[in-house]
Amino acid sequence: GTRGGTLTVAELGFGTGLNMLLVCELWREIAAAHSYPPDAQPRLFLVSIEKHPIEKSDLAELYTAWPQLSVFSDAIIAQYP
């Protein structure tokens, strides 16, 4: 159809966040392959729970291994507690 939908992904154990980065990348690729009207853009919600979060500075350093995902990892780092 021409109307976007909503996808919610929830995971137990954020770890490095690589799963989320890859979901974001795939979501962008899928959305780019379709023409959605401005009022029907699909939405992606990501929810993760982590008992032992990685330190923000360590996570930022780990993300340098995936420079092709920096648009997403930068957004995560900006909101990471």
All heavy atoms as a GROMACS GRO file, in nm:
protein
  627
    1GLY      N    1   0.080  -0.118   0.000
    1GLY     CA    2   0.000   0.000   0.000
    1GLY      C    3   0.085   0.126   0.000
    1GLY      O    4   0.207   0.120   0.003
    2THR      N    5   0.021   0.239  -0.005
    2THR     CA    6   0.092   0.366  -0.006
    2THR      C    7   0.105   0.426   0.132
    2THR      O    8   0.175   0.524   0.149
    2THR     CB    9   0.021   0.467  -0.098
    2THR    OG1   10  -0.111   0.486  -0.051
    2THR    CG2   11   0.022   0.420  -0.241
    3ARG      N   12   0.036   0.370   0.231
    3ARG     CA   13   0.043   0.426   0.364
    3ARG      C   14   0.152   0.355   0.443
    3ARG      O   15   0.168   0.234   0.437
    3ARG     CB   16  -0.090   0.413   0.436
    3ARG     CG   17  -0.198   0.491   0.361
    3ARG     CD   18  -0.314   0.531   0.445
    3ARG     NE   19  -0.287   0.610   0.562
    3ARG     CZ   20  -0.264   0.742   0.562
    3ARG    NH1   21  -0.257   0.808   0.449
    3ARG    NH2   22  -0.246   0.807   0.674
    4GLY      N   23   0.227   0.434   0.518
    4GLY     CA   24   0.332   0.377   0.602
    4GLY      C   25   0.272   0.309   0.723
    4GLY      O   26   0.157   0.328   0.757
    5GLY      N   27   0.349   0.228   0.786
    5GLY     CA   28   0.305   0.158   0.906
    5GLY      C   29   0.399   0.187   1.021
    5GLY      O   30   0.480   0.279   1.015
    6THR      N   31   0.385   0.109   1.124
    6THR     CA   32   0.471   0.121   1.240
    6THR      C   33   0.534  -0.014   1.268
    6THR      O   34   0.467  -0.116   1.264
    6THR     CB   35   0.389   0.164   1.364
    6THR    OG1   36   0.330   0.291   1.337
    6THR    CG2   37   0.476   0.176   1.486
    7LEU      N   38   0.662  -0.011   1.295
    7LEU     CA   39   0.734  -0.131   1.336
    7LEU      C   40   0.797  -0.101   1.471
    7LEU      O   41   0.865   0.000   1.486
    7LEU     CB   42   0.842  -0.169   1.235
    7LEU     CG   43   0.933  -0.286   1.276
    7LEU    CD1   44   0.852  -0.416   1.284
    7LEU    CD2   45   1.048  -0.300   1.179
    8THR      N   46   0.772  -0.189   1.568
    8THR     CA   47   0.834  -0.176   1.699
    8THR      C   48   0.924  -0.297   1.719
    8THR      O   49   0.882  -0.410   1.702
    8THR     CB   50   0.729  -0.171   1.811
    8THR    OG1   51   0.643  -0.058   1.788
    8THR    CG2   52   0.794  -0.156   1.947
    9VAL      N   53   1.049  -0.270   1.753
    9VAL     CA   54   1.146  -0.374   1.782
    9VAL      C   55   1.187  -0.359   1.927
    9VAL      O   56   1.228  -0.251   1.969
    9VAL     CB   57   1.270  -0.363   1.690
    9VAL    CG1   58   1.374  -0.467   1.727
    9VAL    CG2   59   1.230  -0.375   1.543
   10ALA      N   60   1.175  -0.467   2.002
   10ALA     CA   61   1.216  -0.466   2.143
   10ALA      C   62   1.319  -0.576   2.162
   10ALA      O   63   1.306  -0.684   2.106
   10ALA     CB   64   1.097  -0.488   2.234
   11GLU      N   65   1.421  -0.544   2.240
   11GLU     CA   66   1.522  -0.646   2.268
   11GLU      C   67   1.564  -0.638   2.413
   11GLU      O   68   1.564  -0.532   2.474
   11GLU     CB   69   1.643  -0.634   2.175
   11GLU     CG   70   1.732  -0.516   2.202
   11GLU     CD   71   1.859  -0.516   2.119
   11GLU    OE1   72   1.898  -0.620   2.064
   11GLU    OE2   73   1.920  -0.410   2.111
   12LEU      N   74   1.601  -0.752   2.465
   12LEU     CA   75   1.653  -0.761   2.601
   12LEU      C   76   1.803  -0.776   2.588
   12LEU      O   77   1.852  -0.874   2.533
   12LEU     CB   78   1.592  -0.881   2.673
   12LEU     CG   79   1.633  -0.902   2.818
   12LEU    CD1   80   1.598  -0.780   2.902
   12LEU    CD2   81   1.564  -1.025   2.873
   13GLY      N   82   1.876  -0.674   2.630
   13GLY     CA   83   2.021  -0.675   2.618
   13GLY      C   84   2.067  -0.588   2.504
   13GLY      O   85   2.084  -0.633   2.392
   14PHE      N   86   2.088  -0.461   2.531
   14PHE     CA   87   2.132  -0.365   2.429
   14PHE      C   88   2.274  -0.395   2.382
   14PHE      O   89   2.304  -0.383   2.263
   14PHE     CB   90   2.124  -0.223   2.487
   14PHE     CG   91   2.162  -0.114   2.391
   14PHE    CD1   92   2.074  -0.073   2.293
   14PHE    CD2   93   2.286  -0.053   2.400
   14PHE    CE1   94   2.109   0.028   2.205
   14PHE    CE2   95   2.322   0.049   2.314
   14PHE     CZ   96   2.233   0.089   2.215
   15GLY      N   97   2.361  -0.435   2.474
   15GLY     CA   98   2.501  -0.462   2.438
   15GLY      C   99   2.565  -0.341   2.374
   15GLY      O  100   2.561  -0.232   2.429
   16THR      N  101   2.620  -0.358   2.256
   16THR     CA  102   2.682  -0.246   2.184
   16THR      C  103   2.580  -0.167   2.104
   16THR      O  104   2.612  -0.061   2.051
   16THR     CB  105   2.790  -0.295   2.086
   16THR    OG1  106   2.728  -0.377   1.985
   16THR    CG2  107   2.899  -0.370   2.157
   17GLY      N  108   2.459  -0.220   2.091
   17GLY     CA  109   2.358  -0.152   2.011
   17GLY      C  110   2.368  -0.184   1.863
   17GLY      O  111   2.296  -0.125   1.782
   18LEU      N  112   2.455  -0.278   1.826
   18LEU     CA  113   2.472  -0.310   1.685
   18LEU      C  114   2.343  -0.357   1.620
   18LEU      O  115   2.312  -0.319   1.508
   18LEU     CB  116   2.583  -0.414   1.665
   18LEU     CG  117   2.615  -0.451   1.521
   18LEU    CD1  118   2.653  -0.328   1.438
   18LEU    CD2  119   2.725  -0.556   1.516
   19ASN      N  120   2.263  -0.437   1.691
   19ASN     CA  121   2.135  -0.480   1.635
   19ASN      C  122   2.048  -0.360   1.599
   19ASN      O  123   1.987  -0.356   1.493
   19ASN     CB  124   2.060  -0.571   1.733
   19ASN     CG  125   2.121  -0.708   1.743
   19ASN    OD1  126   2.189  -0.754   1.653
   19ASN    ND2  127   2.096  -0.774   1.854
   20MET      N  128   2.045  -0.262   1.688
   20MET     CA  129   1.964  -0.143   1.661
   20MET      C  130   2.018  -0.063   1.543
   20MET      O  131   1.942  -0.013   1.461
   20MET     CB  132   1.954  -0.055   1.785
   20MET     CG  133   1.864  -0.112   1.888
   20MET     SD  134   1.795   0.017   1.990
   20MET     CE  135   1.683  -0.078   2.088
   21LEU      N  136   2.149  -0.052   1.536
   21LEU     CA  137   2.210   0.020   1.424
   21LEU      C  138   2.173  -0.046   1.291
   21LEU      O  139   2.140   0.023   1.194
   21LEU     CB  140   2.362   0.027   1.439
   21LEU     CG  141   2.415   0.104   1.559
   21LEU    CD1  142   2.566   0.089   1.567
   21LEU    CD2  143   2.376   0.250   1.552
   22LEU      N  144   2.178  -0.177   1.288
   22LEU     CA  145   2.148  -0.250   1.165
   22LEU      C  146   1.999  -0.243   1.130
   22LEU      O  147   1.964  -0.234   1.012
   22LEU     CB  148   2.195  -0.395   1.176
   22LEU     CG  149   2.347  -0.411   1.185
   22LEU    CD1  150   2.384  -0.556   1.211
   22LEU    CD2  151   2.416  -0.358   1.060
   23VAL      N  152   1.912  -0.244   1.231
   23VAL     CA  153   1.769  -0.227   1.206
   23VAL      C  154   1.743  -0.089   1.146
   23VAL      O  155   1.666  -0.075   1.050
   23VAL     CB  156   1.686  -0.249   1.335
   23VAL    CG1  157   1.542  -0.202   1.317
   23VAL    CG2  158   1.689  -0.395   1.375
   24CYS      N  159   1.809   0.013   1.201
   24CYS     CA  160   1.793   0.149   1.147
   24CYS      C  161   1.839   0.156   1.002
   24CYS      O  162   1.772   0.217   0.918
   24CYS     CB  163   1.871   0.249   1.231
   24CYS     SG  164   1.802   0.280   1.394
   25GLU      N  165   1.951   0.095   0.973
   25GLU     CA  166   2.003   0.096   0.836
   25GLU      C  167   1.906   0.027   0.741
   25GLU      O  168   1.874   0.080   0.634
   25GLU     CB  169   2.139   0.027   0.832
   25GLU     CG  170   2.200   0.025   0.692
   25GLU     CD  171   2.333  -0.048   0.691
   25GLU    OE1  172   2.342  -0.161   0.743
   25GLU    OE2  173   2.427   0.010   0.635
   26LEU      N  174   1.855  -0.090   0.779
   26LEU     CA  175   1.760  -0.162   0.695
   26LEU      C  176   1.630  -0.083   0.679
   26LEU      O  177   1.575  -0.075   0.569
   26LEU     CB  178   1.731  -0.300   0.755
   26LEU     CG  179   1.632  -0.386   0.679
   26LEU    CD1  180   1.681  -0.414   0.536
   26LEU    CD2  181   1.606  -0.516   0.754
   27TRP      N  182   1.583  -0.022   0.787
   27TRP     CA  183   1.460   0.058   0.782
   27TRP      C  184   1.475   0.172   0.683
   27TRP      O  185   1.385   0.199   0.603
   27TRP     CB  186   1.428   0.110   0.921
   27TRP     CG  187   1.296   0.182   0.931
   27TRP    CD1  188   1.277   0.316   0.937
   27TRP    CD2  189   1.167   0.124   0.934
   27TRP    NE1  190   1.144   0.345   0.945
   27TRP    CE2  191   1.074   0.228   0.943
   27TRP    CE3  192   1.121  -0.008   0.930
   27TRP    CZ2  193   0.938   0.205   0.949
   27TRP    CZ3  194   0.986  -0.030   0.937
   27TRP    CH2  195   0.896   0.075   0.945
   28ARG      N  196   1.590   0.239   0.686
   28ARG     CA  197   1.614   0.349   0.593
   28ARG      C  198   1.616   0.299   0.449
   28ARG      O  199   1.559   0.362   0.360
   28ARG     CB  200   1.745   0.419   0.625
   28ARG     CG  201   1.776   0.529   0.524
   28ARG     CD  202   1.911   0.586   0.544
   28ARG     NE  203   1.897   0.704   0.628
   28ARG     CZ  204   1.998   0.779   0.666
   28ARG    NH1  205   2.119   0.748   0.631
   28ARG    NH2  206   1.978   0.886   0.738
   29GLU      N  207   1.678   0.185   0.424
   29GLU     CA  208   1.683   0.129   0.289
   29GLU      C  209   1.544   0.092   0.238
   29GLU      O  210   1.510   0.119   0.123
   29GLU     CB  211   1.775   0.006   0.287
   29GLU     CG  212   1.921   0.038   0.303
   29GLU     CD  213   2.007  -0.086   0.319
   29GLU    OE1  214   1.957  -0.199   0.303
   29GLU    OE2  215   2.127  -0.069   0.350
   30ILE      N  216   1.465   0.031   0.324
   30ILE     CA  217   1.328  -0.006   0.285
   30ILE      C  218   1.244   0.118   0.258
   30ILE      O  219   1.173   0.126   0.158
   30ILE     CB  220   1.263  -0.095   0.393
   30ILE    CG1  221   1.332  -0.231   0.397
   30ILE    CG2  222   1.113  -0.110   0.369
   30ILE    CD1  223   1.293  -0.317   0.516
   31ALA      N  224   1.254   0.217   0.346
   31ALA     CA  225   1.176   0.341   0.328
   31ALA      C  226   1.217   0.413   0.200
   31ALA      O  227   1.133   0.469   0.130
   31ALA     CB  228   1.192   0.431   0.449
   32ALA      N  229   1.346   0.411   0.167
   32ALA     CA  230   1.395   0.479   0.048
   32ALA      C  231   1.344   0.412  -0.080
   32ALA      O  232   1.332   0.477  -0.184
   32ALA     CB  233   1.547   0.484   0.047
   33ALA      N  234   1.311   0.285  -0.071
   33ALA     CA  235   1.264   0.211  -0.188
   33ALA      C  236   1.115   0.236  -0.216
   33ALA      O  237   1.063   0.190  -0.318
   33ALA     CB  238   1.289   0.062  -0.169
   34HIS      N  239   1.049   0.309  -0.128
   34HIS     CA  240   0.906   0.337  -0.143
   34HIS      C  241   0.882   0.487  -0.143
   34HIS      O  242   0.959   0.564  -0.089
   34HIS     CB  243   0.826   0.273  -0.028
   34HIS     CG  244   0.835   0.125  -0.028
   34HIS    ND1  245   0.942   0.057   0.027
   34HIS    CD2  246   0.751   0.030  -0.075
   34HIS    CE1  247   0.924  -0.073   0.012
   34HIS    NE2  248   0.808  -0.092  -0.050
   35SER      N  249   0.774   0.526  -0.202
   35SER     CA  250   0.734   0.668  -0.201
   35SER      C  251   0.614   0.684  -0.108
   35SER      O  252   0.504   0.645  -0.142
   35SER     CB  253   0.696   0.714  -0.343
   35SER     OG  254   0.808   0.708  -0.427
   36TYR      N  255   0.642   0.737   0.009
   36TYR     CA  256   0.535   0.759   0.105
   36TYR      C  257   0.498   0.906   0.108
   36TYR      O  258   0.585   0.991   0.108
   36TYR     CB  259   0.580   0.718   0.246
   36TYR     CG  260   0.607   0.570   0.261
   36TYR    CD1  261   0.738   0.521   0.264
   36TYR    CD2  262   0.502   0.481   0.274
   36TYR    CE1  263   0.762   0.386   0.278
   36TYR    CE2  264   0.525   0.345   0.288
   36TYR     CZ  265   0.656   0.298   0.291
   36TYR     OH  266   0.680   0.165   0.305
   37PRO      N  267   0.368   0.936   0.111
   37PRO     CA  268   0.327   1.076   0.128
   37PRO      C  269   0.374   1.127   0.263
   37PRO      O  270   0.391   1.049   0.357
   37PRO     CB  271   0.174   1.069   0.122
   37PRO     CG  272   0.137   0.931   0.085
   37PRO     CD  273   0.256   0.844   0.102
   38PRO      N  274   0.395   1.257   0.275
   38PRO     CA  275   0.444   1.313   0.401
   38PRO      C  276   0.361   1.276   0.523
   38PRO      O  277   0.414   1.258   0.632
   38PRO     CB  278   0.442   1.464   0.377
   38PRO     CG  279   0.449   1.478   0.230
   38PRO     CD  280   0.380   1.358   0.172
   39ASP      N  281   0.230   1.261   0.505
   39ASP     CA  282   0.144   1.229   0.619
   39ASP      C  283   0.134   1.078   0.645
   39ASP      O  284   0.058   1.036   0.732
   39ASP     CB  285   0.004   1.287   0.598
   39ASP     CG  286  -0.069   1.225   0.480
   39ASP    OD1  287  -0.002   1.167   0.392
   39ASP    OD2  288  -0.192   1.234   0.476
   40ALA      N  289   0.210   0.998   0.574
   40ALA     CA  290   0.202   0.853   0.589
   40ALA      C  291   0.339   0.788   0.599
   40ALA      O  292   0.357   0.674   0.562
   40ALA     CB  293   0.124   0.794   0.473
   41GLN      N  294   0.436   0.863   0.650
   41GLN     CA  295   0.570   0.807   0.664
   41GLN      C  296   0.568   0.692   0.765
   41GLN      O  297   0.506   0.703   0.871
   41GLN     CB  298   0.668   0.916   0.712
   41GLN     CG  299   0.695   1.022   0.609
   41GLN     CD  300   0.773   0.968   0.491
   41GLN    OE1  301   0.872   0.900   0.507
   41GLN    NE2  302   0.728   0.999   0.372
   42PRO      N  303   0.634   0.583   0.734
   42PRO     CA  304   0.640   0.473   0.830
   42PRO      C  305   0.723   0.513   0.952
   42PRO      O  306   0.812   0.597   0.942
   42PRO     CB  307   0.708   0.360   0.752
   42PRO     CG  308   0.784   0.429   0.644
   42PRO     CD  309   0.708   0.554   0.612
   43ARG      N  310   0.693   0.452   1.066
   43ARG     CA  311   0.762   0.487   1.190
   43ARG      C  312   0.827   0.362   1.247
   43ARG      O  313   0.771   0.253   1.243
   43ARG     CB  314   0.663   0.543   1.290
   43ARG     CG  315   0.588   0.664   1.230
   43ARG     CD  316   0.526   0.743   1.334
   43ARG     NE  317   0.630   0.838   1.372
   43ARG     CZ  318   0.619   0.925   1.468
   43ARG    NH1  319   0.511   0.929   1.540
   43ARG    NH2  320   0.716   1.008   1.496
   44LEU      N  321   0.945   0.382   1.301
   44LEU     CA  322   1.021   0.275   1.365
   44LEU      C  323   1.042   0.312   1.511
   44LEU      O  324   1.090   0.422   1.542
   44LEU     CB  325   1.157   0.258   1.295
   44LEU     CG  326   1.256   0.162   1.358
   44LEU    CD1  327   1.201   0.019   1.358
   44LEU    CD2  328   1.389   0.168   1.285
   45PHE      N  329   1.006   0.222   1.600
   45PHE     CA  330   1.028   0.240   1.742
   45PHE      C  331   1.122   0.130   1.789
   45PHE      O  332   1.098   0.012   1.763
   45PHE     CB  333   0.896   0.231   1.821
   45PHE     CG  334   0.802   0.345   1.790
   45PHE    CD1  335   0.703   0.329   1.696
   45PHE    CD2  336   0.814   0.466   1.857
   45PHE    CE1  337   0.616   0.433   1.667
   45PHE    CE2  338   0.728   0.570   1.829
   45PHE     CZ  339   0.629   0.554   1.733
   46LEU      N  340   1.227   0.170   1.858
   46LEU     CA  341   1.325   0.075   1.910
   46LEU      C  342   1.325   0.084   2.062
   46LEU      O  343   1.338   0.193   2.118
   46LEU     CB  344   1.464   0.107   1.857
   46LEU     CG  345   1.478   0.106   1.705
   46LEU    CD1  346   1.613   0.163   1.663
   46LEU    CD2  347   1.462  -0.035   1.651
   47VAL      N  348   1.312  -0.031   2.127
   47VAL     CA  349   1.310  -0.038   2.272
   47VAL      C  350   1.412  -0.143   2.314
   47VAL      O  351   1.412  -0.254   2.261
   47VAL     CB  352   1.170  -0.078   2.324
   47VAL    CG1  353   1.169  -0.087   2.476
   47VAL    CG2  354   1.064   0.017   2.275
   48SER      N  355   1.498  -0.107   2.409
   48SER     CA  356   1.597  -0.203   2.456
   48SER      C  357   1.617  -0.187   2.606
   48SER      O  358   1.611  -0.076   2.660
   48SER     CB  359   1.730  -0.182   2.384
   48SER     OG  360   1.824  -0.279   2.424
   49ILE      N  361   1.641  -0.298   2.671
   49ILE     CA  362   1.665  -0.299   2.814
   49ILE      C  363   1.802  -0.363   2.836
   49ILE      O  364   1.832  -0.468   2.780
   49ILE     CB  365   1.557  -0.380   2.888
   49ILE    CG1  366   1.420  -0.315   2.862
   49ILE    CG2  367   1.587  -0.390   3.036
   49ILE    CD1  368   1.303  -0.400   2.904
   50GLU      N  369   1.885  -0.297   2.916
   50GLU     CA  370   2.021  -0.347   2.942
   50GLU      C  371   2.049  -0.340   3.091
   50GLU      O  372   2.038  -0.232   3.151
   50GLU     CB  373   2.123  -0.264   2.864
   50GLU     CG  374   2.267  -0.303   2.890
   50GLU     CD  375   2.298  -0.447   2.853
   50GLU    OE1  376   2.275  -0.485   2.738
   50GLU    OE2  377   2.347  -0.519   2.941
   51LYS      N  378   2.085  -0.453   3.150
   51LYS     CA  379   2.116  -0.457   3.293
   51LYS      C  380   2.252  -0.395   3.324
   51LYS      O  381   2.270  -0.332   3.427
   51LYS     CB  382   2.112  -0.602   3.342
   51LYS     CG  383   2.131  -0.615   3.492
   51LYS     CD  384   2.115  -0.758   3.538
   51LYS     CE  385   2.131  -0.767   3.689
   51LYS     NZ  386   2.115  -0.905   3.735
   52HIS      N  387   2.349  -0.413   3.233
   52HIS     CA  388   2.484  -0.363   3.255
   52HIS      C  389   2.528  -0.279   3.135
   52HIS      O  390   2.602  -0.328   3.050
   52HIS     CB  391   2.581  -0.480   3.277
   52HIS     CG  392   2.543  -0.570   3.390
   52HIS    ND1  393   2.554  -0.530   3.522
   52HIS    CD2  394   2.492  -0.694   3.392
   52HIS    CE1  395   2.512  -0.628   3.600
   52HIS    NE2  396   2.474  -0.730   3.523
   53PRO      N  397   2.483  -0.155   3.127
   53PRO     CA  398   2.515  -0.073   3.010
   53PRO      C  399   2.665  -0.044   2.999
   53PRO      O  400   2.735  -0.029   3.099
   53PRO     CB  401   2.437   0.056   3.031
   53PRO     CG  402   2.380   0.050   3.167
   53PRO     CD  403   2.398  -0.086   3.222
   54ILE      N  404   2.710  -0.039   2.876
   54ILE     CA  405   2.848  -0.002   2.846
   54ILE      C  406   2.863   0.148   2.871
   54ILE      O  407   2.771   0.226   2.845
   54ILE     CB  408   2.880  -0.035   2.698
   54ILE    CG1  409   2.872  -0.186   2.676
   54ILE    CG2  410   3.016   0.019   2.656
   54ILE    CD1  411   2.884  -0.228   2.530
   55GLU      N  412   2.977   0.189   2.923
   55GLU     CA  413   3.004   0.331   2.943
   55GLU      C  414   2.992   0.406   2.810
   55GLU      O  415   3.033   0.354   2.705
   55GLU     CB  416   3.144   0.352   3.001
   55GLU     CG  417   3.160   0.301   3.143
   55GLU     CD  418   3.082   0.383   3.244
   55GLU    OE1  419   3.069   0.506   3.225
   55GLU    OE2  420   3.033   0.324   3.341
   56LYS      N  421   2.939   0.525   2.817
   56LYS     CA  422   2.917   0.605   2.696
   56LYS      C  423   3.045   0.624   2.615
   56LYS      O  424   3.044   0.609   2.492
   56LYS     CB  425   2.857   0.741   2.734
   56LYS     CG  426   2.817   0.826   2.617
   56LYS     CD  427   2.749   0.953   2.666
   56LYS     CE  428   2.693   1.032   2.551
   56LYS     NZ  429   2.611   1.146   2.597
   57SER      N  430   3.156   0.655   2.681
   57SER     CA  431   3.282   0.676   2.609
   57SER      C  432   3.330   0.548   2.543
   57SER      O  433   3.382   0.552   2.430
   57SER     CB  434   3.389   0.732   2.703
   57SER     OG  435   3.412   0.642   2.810
   58ASP      N  436   3.312   0.434   2.608
   58ASP     CA  437   3.351   0.306   2.549
   58ASP      C  438   3.262   0.273   2.429
   58ASP      O  439   3.310   0.222   2.328
   58ASP     CB  440   3.342   0.193   2.652
   58ASP     CG  441   3.444   0.206   2.763
   58ASP    OD1  442   3.549   0.273   2.741
   58ASP    OD2  443   3.420   0.152   2.872
   59LEU      N  444   3.133   0.302   2.442
   59LEU     CA  445   3.041   0.277   2.332
   59LEU      C  446   3.077   0.362   2.211
   59LEU      O  447   3.081   0.312   2.098
   59LEU     CB  448   2.897   0.306   2.377
   59LEU     CG  449   2.787   0.260   2.284
   59LEU    CD1  450   2.789   0.110   2.265
   59LEU    CD2  451   2.652   0.305   2.338
   60ALA      N  452   3.107   0.488   2.234
   60ALA     CA  453   3.146   0.578   2.124
   60ALA      C  454   3.271   0.525   2.055
   60ALA      O  455   3.281   0.529   1.931
   60ALA     CB  456   3.169   0.719   2.177
   61GLU      N  457   3.365   0.473   2.132
   61GLU     CA  458   3.486   0.417   2.072
   61GLU      C  459   3.456   0.291   1.991
   61GLU      O  460   3.508   0.273   1.882
   61GLU     CB  461   3.589   0.386   2.181
   61GLU     CG  462   3.722   0.340   2.125
   61GLU     CD  463   3.828   0.321   2.232
   61GLU    OE1  464   3.820   0.387   2.337
   61GLU    OE2  465   3.918   0.240   2.208
   62LEU      N  466   3.368   0.206   2.043
   62LEU     CA  467   3.330   0.085   1.970
   62LEU      C  468   3.266   0.119   1.835
   62LEU      O  469   3.286   0.050   1.736
   62LEU     CB  470   3.233   0.000   2.053
   62LEU     CG  471   3.290  -0.073   2.172
   62LEU    CD1  472   3.180  -0.127   2.261
   62LEU    CD2  473   3.380  -0.187   2.125
   63TYR      N  474   3.187   0.226   1.834
   63TYR     CA  475   3.117   0.264   1.711
   63TYR      C  476   3.210   0.309   1.600
   63TYR      O  477   3.170   0.311   1.484
   63TYR     CB  478   3.013   0.373   1.741
   63TYR     CG  479   2.889   0.321   1.810
   63TYR    CD1  480   2.804   0.408   1.876
   63TYR    CD2  481   2.856   0.187   1.810
   63TYR    CE1  482   2.690   0.363   1.940
   63TYR    CE2  483   2.742   0.141   1.874
   63TYR     CZ  484   2.659   0.228   1.938
   63TYR     OH  485   2.546   0.182   2.000
   64THR      N  486   3.334   0.341   1.632
   64THR     CA  487   3.427   0.378   1.525
   64THR      C  488   3.458   0.259   1.434
   64THR      O  489   3.505   0.278   1.322
   64THR     CB  490   3.559   0.435   1.582
   64THR    OG1  491   3.626   0.334   1.658
   64THR    CG2  492   3.534   0.558   1.668
   65ALA      N  493   3.427   0.137   1.479
   65ALA     CA  494   3.447   0.017   1.396
   65ALA      C  495   3.344   0.009   1.283
   65ALA      O  496   3.364  -0.066   1.188
   65ALA     CB  497   3.439  -0.109   1.482
   66TRP      N  498   3.235   0.086   1.294
   66TRP     CA  499   3.129   0.083   1.193
   66TRP      C  500   3.100   0.224   1.143
   66TRP      O  501   2.991   0.280   1.163
   66TRP     CB  502   3.001   0.022   1.252
   66TRP     CG  503   3.022  -0.116   1.307
   66TRP    CD1  504   3.056  -0.228   1.238
   66TRP    CD2  505   3.009  -0.156   1.444
   66TRP    NE1  506   3.066  -0.335   1.324
   66TRP    CE2  507   3.038  -0.293   1.450
   66TRP    CE3  508   2.977  -0.087   1.561
   66TRP    CZ2  509   3.035  -0.365   1.570
   66TRP    CZ3  510   2.975  -0.159   1.680
   66TRP    CH2  511   3.004  -0.295   1.683
   67PRO      N  512   3.196   0.286   1.074
   67PRO     CA  513   3.176   0.424   1.029
   67PRO      C  514   3.058   0.440   0.934
   67PRO      O  515   2.996   0.547   0.929
   67PRO     CB  516   3.308   0.459   0.961
   67PRO     CG  517   3.372   0.329   0.926
   67PRO     CD  518   3.325   0.232   1.029
   68GLN      N  519   3.022   0.336   0.862
   68GLN     CA  520   2.909   0.343   0.770
   68GLN      C  521   2.775   0.357   0.844
   68GLN      O  522   2.674   0.394   0.784
   68GLN     CB  523   2.906   0.221   0.677
   68GLN     CG  524   2.870   0.090   0.744
   68GLN     CD  525   2.984   0.019   0.816
   68GLN    OE1  526   3.087   0.076   0.847
   68GLN    NE2  527   2.964  -0.109   0.842
   69LEU      N  528   2.776   0.333   0.973
   69LEU     CA  529   2.654   0.345   1.054
   69LEU      C  530   2.655   0.469   1.142
   69LEU      O  531   2.571   0.484   1.231
   69LEU     CB  532   2.638   0.220   1.141
   69LEU     CG  533   2.628   0.087   1.066
   69LEU    CD1  534   2.628  -0.030   1.164
   69LEU    CD2  535   2.504   0.083   0.978
   70SER      N  536   2.749   0.560   1.118
   70SER     CA  537   2.768   0.675   1.208
   70SER      C  538   2.645   0.765   1.218
   70SER      O  539   2.622   0.825   1.323
   70SER     CB  540   2.890   0.756   1.167
   70SER     OG  541   2.871   0.816   1.041
   71VAL      N  542   2.566   0.776   1.113
   71VAL     CA  543   2.446   0.860   1.122
   71VAL      C  544   2.353   0.808   1.232
   71VAL      O  545   2.288   0.886   1.302
   71VAL     CB  546   2.373   0.870   0.986
   71VAL    CG1  547   2.315   0.737   0.942
   71VAL    CG2  548   2.264   0.975   0.991
   72PHE      N  549   2.352   0.676   1.252
   72PHE     CA  550   2.268   0.617   1.355
   72PHE      C  551   2.340   0.612   1.490
   72PHE      O  552   2.282   0.643   1.593
   72PHE     CB  553   2.224   0.477   1.314
   72PHE     CG  554   2.163   0.473   1.177
   72PHE    CD1  555   2.224   0.404   1.074
   72PHE    CD2  556   2.046   0.540   1.149
   72PHE    CE1  557   2.169   0.400   0.948
   72PHE    CE2  558   1.989   0.539   1.023
   72PHE     CZ  559   2.052   0.468   0.922
   73SER      N  560   2.467   0.573   1.488
   73SER     CA  561   2.541   0.563   1.615
   73SER      C  562   2.559   0.701   1.678
   73SER      O  563   2.554   0.714   1.801
   73SER     CB  564   2.675   0.493   1.596
   73SER     OG  565   2.759   0.562   1.507
   74ASP      N  566   2.577   0.804   1.598
   74ASP     CA  567   2.586   0.940   1.653
   74ASP      C  568   2.457   0.978   1.725
   74ASP      O  569   2.460   1.042   1.830
   74ASP     CB  570   2.617   1.041   1.543
   74ASP     CG  571   2.758   1.030   1.487
   74ASP    OD1  572   2.840   0.956   1.546
   74ASP    OD2  573   2.785   1.094   1.384
   75ALA      N  574   2.344   0.938   1.668
   75ALA     CA  575   2.215   0.968   1.730
   75ALA      C  576   2.200   0.892   1.862
   75ALA      O  577   2.147   0.946   1.959
   75ALA     CB  578   2.102   0.933   1.634
   76ILE      N  579   2.248   0.768   1.866
   76ILE     CA  580   2.241   0.692   1.990
   76ILE      C  581   2.329   0.756   2.096
   76ILE      O  582   2.286   0.778   2.210
   76ILE     CB  583   2.279   0.544   1.968
   76ILE    CG1  584   2.168   0.472   1.890
   76ILE    CG2  585   2.306   0.473   2.101
   76ILE    CD1  586   2.200   0.329   1.852
   77ILE      N  587   2.452   0.790   2.060
   77ILE     CA  588   2.544   0.850   2.156
   77ILE      C  589   2.488   0.983   2.208
   77ILE      O  590   2.501   1.014   2.327
   77ILE     CB  591   2.684   0.870   2.093
   77ILE    CG1  592   2.750   0.735   2.069
   77ILE    CG2  593   2.772   0.960   2.178
   77ILE    CD1  594   2.778   0.654   2.194
   78ALA      N  595   2.424   1.059   2.124
   78ALA     CA  596   2.368   1.188   2.165
   78ALA      C  597   2.260   1.171   2.272
   78ALA      O  598   2.239   1.261   2.354
   78ALA     CB  599   2.312   1.263   2.045
   79GLN      N  600   2.191   1.057   2.273
   79GLN     CA  601   2.083   1.034   2.369
   79GLN      C  602   2.118   0.936   2.479
   79GLN      O  603   2.040   0.913   2.570
   79GLN     CB  604   1.960   0.983   2.294
   79GLN     CG  605   1.906   1.082   2.195
   79GLN     CD  606   1.783   1.030   2.126
   79GLN    OE1  607   1.695   0.973   2.189
   79GLN    NE2  608   1.777   1.048   1.996
   80TYR      N  609   2.237   0.879   2.471
   80TYR     CA  610   2.278   0.776   2.566
   80TYR      C  611   2.302   0.839   2.704
   80TYR      O  612   2.366   0.942   2.714
   80TYR     CB  613   2.406   0.710   2.515
   80TYR     CG  614   2.437   0.574   2.572
   80TYR    CD1  615   2.371   0.461   2.526
   80TYR    CD2  616   2.535   0.558   2.669
   80TYR    CE1  617   2.400   0.335   2.576
   80TYR    CE2  618   2.565   0.433   2.721
   80TYR     CZ  619   2.497   0.323   2.674
   80TYR     OH  620   2.528   0.198   2.724
   81PRO      N  621   2.250   0.777   2.809
   81PRO     CA  622   2.268   0.837   2.942
   81PRO      C  623   2.412   0.833   2.991
   81PRO      O  624   2.491   0.756   2.947
   81PRO     CB  625   2.178   0.752   3.031
   81PRO     CG  626   2.148   0.627   2.957
   81PRO     CD  627   2.172   0.656   2.812
   0.00000   0.00000   0.00000
